[in-house]
Amino acid sequence: MKHEVLEELFSLRGRVALVTGGGSGIGAGCARRLAELGADVAVADLRSSEAERVAAIVAGAGASPLALQADVSVEGDVAAMVERTVAELGAIDILVNNAGIYPSHPIAEMPVDEWDRVFAVNVRGAMLCTREAARAMRLAGRGGTVVNVSSIESFHPSFVGLPHYGASKGALNMLTKCAALEYAPDRITVNAVCPGGVETEGTRQAFGDGLKEQLEQRIPLGRVGRPEEIGAVVAFLAGPAGAYITGATLVVDGGYLVS
Ligand SMILES: NC(=O)c1ccc[n+]([C@@H]2O[C@H](COP(=O)([O-])OP(=O)(O)OC[C@H]3O[C@@H](n4cnc5c(N)ncnc54)[C@H](O)[C@@H]3O)[C@@H](O)[C@H]2O)c1
């Protein structure tokens, strides 16, 4: 394929991306891929040390980086995060709502505050970030794109213990469609990527007891995914090749859901 065609389909040069929960795992994989394709990247995380660590990796890929400390479930943090991104990088063209948590509790032993915390981060957080970033995109008047990192748990409960998580990701899929409809007139696309098992800092803790091997036996491609493989799909949706896709939920799971 000619270099110009590749450039035309996948280049993110001149775009600014904001990745929440970008300090580790899938978020870090997204930040890296977006930077490698030419975007400047703001890396936001609850943990500022991790945001700074990934911002340095992004800088190594040639992008202008920005590290931000923010809790996506807190309205004031989200407003400040978007404001600083626009002030320091000039715009927001791509928002990746990746920050998410998955503590394990079966329904029978569910602490109500844990239920609420999962929804506050995974659903309210995505809504707040979308609202604030889309406001900035509207003001700039040059369109934009939002990619929500959902999960196959929104379609299929793999284990007992993630009812709040699965329900929150189901809600995120519907939020994706509602936002796609609302923002289409502004040329802002909104899609969700639904990963299967991916090896990250978060799942390394959760996979502690041989769960990874158990899971891999059920994945037709025979292995869990890598953060950069999710990042590549996010970059595709956020780039020119994905420009006509909106309201979609794209499963990236090595075939898990068809097994
Ligand atoms: N890893 C998987 O197997 C998998 C599968 C499907 C979906 N996902 C989704 O991918 C996303 C990332 O998962 P991961 O496995 O990379 O997790 P991870 O725990 O490795 O990384 C998540 C990052 O988000 C940050 N974070 C947590 N709460 C936050 C908040 N309130 N505000 C800002 N940042 C916050 C953490 O500090 C951390 O750096 C989540 O939304 C998760 O639900 C993961």
The ligand as an SDF file (V2000), in Angstrom:
LIG
                    3D

 44 48  0  0  0  0  0  0  0  0999 V2000
   -7.8660   -5.8480   31.4690 N   0  0  0  0  0  0  0  0  0  0  0  0
   -8.9360   -6.4690   31.0320 C   0  0  0  0  0  0  0  0  0  0  0  0
   -8.9740   -7.7130   30.9210 O   0  0  0  0  0  0  0  0  0  0  0  0
  -10.1370   -5.6710   30.6140 C   0  0  0  0  0  0  0  0  0  0  0  0
  -11.1270   -6.3050   29.8690 C   0  0  0  0  0  0  0  0  0  0  0  0
  -12.2300   -5.5800   29.4590 C   0  0  0  0  0  0  0  0  0  0  0  0
  -12.3320   -4.2460   29.7880 C   0  0  0  0  0  0  0  0  0  0  0  0
  -11.3690   -3.6500   30.5230 N   0  0  0  0  0  0  0  0  0  0  0  0
  -11.5270   -2.2220   30.8400 C   0  0  0  0  0  0  0  0  0  0  0  0
  -10.3670   -1.5320   30.4540 O   0  0  0  0  0  0  0  0  0  0  0  0
  -10.1620   -0.4070   31.3030 C   0  0  0  0  0  0  0  0  0  0  0  0
   -8.7540   -0.4510   31.8620 C   0  0  0  0  0  0  0  0  0  0  0  0
   -8.5520   -1.6780   32.5390 O   0  0  0  0  0  0  0  0  0  0  0  0
   -7.0930   -2.1940   32.9490 P   0  0  0  0  0  0  0  0  0  0  0  0
   -7.1890   -3.6600   33.0760 O   0  0  0  0  0  0  0  0  0  0  0  0
   -6.0920   -1.5890   32.0680 O   0  0  0  0  0  0  0  0  0  0  0  0
   -7.0060   -1.5710   34.4320 O   0  0  0  0  0  0  0  0  0  0  0  0
   -5.7570   -1.1120   35.3140 P   0  0  0  0  0  0  0  0  0  0  0  0
   -6.2440   -1.2500   36.7190 O   0  0  0  0  0  0  0  0  0  0  0  0
   -4.5090   -1.8340   34.9290 O   0  0  0  0  0  0  0  0  0  0  0  0
   -5.6130    0.4230   34.9470 O   0  0  0  0  0  0  0  0  0  0  0  0
   -6.6510    1.3290   35.2110 C   0  0  0  0  0  0  0  0  0  0  0  0
   -6.0690    2.7140   35.4570 C   0  0  0  0  0  0  0  0  0  0  0  0
   -7.1820    3.5710   35.7390 O   0  0  0  0  0  0  0  0  0  0  0  0
   -6.8590    4.3940   36.8440 C   0  0  0  0  0  0  0  0  0  0  0  0
   -8.0990    4.7650   37.5340 N   0  0  0  0  0  0  0  0  0  0  0  0
   -8.8690    3.9900   38.3380 C   0  0  0  0  0  0  0  0  0  0  0  0
   -9.9090    4.7030   38.7900 N   0  0  0  0  0  0  0  0  0  0  0  0
   -9.7990    5.9550   38.2760 C   0  0  0  0  0  0  0  0  0  0  0  0
  -10.5490    7.1340   38.3930 C   0  0  0  0  0  0  0  0  0  0  0  0
  -11.6270    7.1820   39.1790 N   0  0  0  0  0  0  0  0  0  0  0  0
  -10.1590    8.2260   37.7050 N   0  0  0  0  0  0  0  0  0  0  0  0
   -9.0470    8.1850   36.9260 C   0  0  0  0  0  0  0  0  0  0  0  0
   -8.2770    7.0960   36.7940 N   0  0  0  0  0  0  0  0  0  0  0  0
   -8.6480    5.9890   37.4600 C   0  0  0  0  0  0  0  0  0  0  0  0
   -5.9390    3.5430   37.7170 C   0  0  0  0  0  0  0  0  0  0  0  0
   -5.1350    4.3380   38.5710 O   0  0  0  0  0  0  0  0  0  0  0  0
   -5.1370    2.7820   36.6670 C   0  0  0  0  0  0  0  0  0  0  0  0
   -3.9420    3.4630   36.3250 O   0  0  0  0  0  0  0  0  0  0  0  0
  -11.2560   -0.4720   32.3610 C   0  0  0  0  0  0  0  0  0  0  0  0
  -12.3290    0.3500   31.9770 O   0  0  0  0  0  0  0  0  0  0  0  0
  -11.6740   -1.9290   32.3180 C   0  0  0  0  0  0  0  0  0  0  0  0
  -12.9920   -2.1030   32.7490 O   0  0  0  0  0  0  0  0  0  0  0  0
  -10.2650   -4.3290   30.9660 C   0  0  0  0  0  0  0  0  0  0  0  0
  1  2  1  0
  2  3  2  0
  2  4  1  0
  4  5  1  0
  4 44  2  0
  5  6  2  0
  6  7  1  0
  7  8  2  0
  8  9  1  0
  8 44  1  0
  9 10  1  0
  9 42  1  0
 10 11  1  0
 11 12  1  0
 11 40  1  0
 12 13  1  0
 13 14  1  0
 14 15  2  0
 14 16  1  0
 14 17  1  0
 17 18  1  0
 18 19  2  0
 18 20  1  0
 18 21  1  0
 21 22  1  0
 22 23  1  0
 23 24  1  0
 23 38  1  0
 24 25  1  0
 25 26  1  0
 25 36  1  0
 26 27  1  0
 26 35  1  0
 27 28  2  0
 28 29  1  0
 29 30  1  0
 29 35  2  0
 30 31  1  0
 30 32  2  0
 32 33  1  0
 33 34  2  0
 34 35  1  0
 36 37  1  0
 36 38  1  0
 38 39  1  0
 40 41  1  0
 40 42  1  0
 42 43  1  0
M  CHG  2   8   1  16  -1
M  END
$$$$
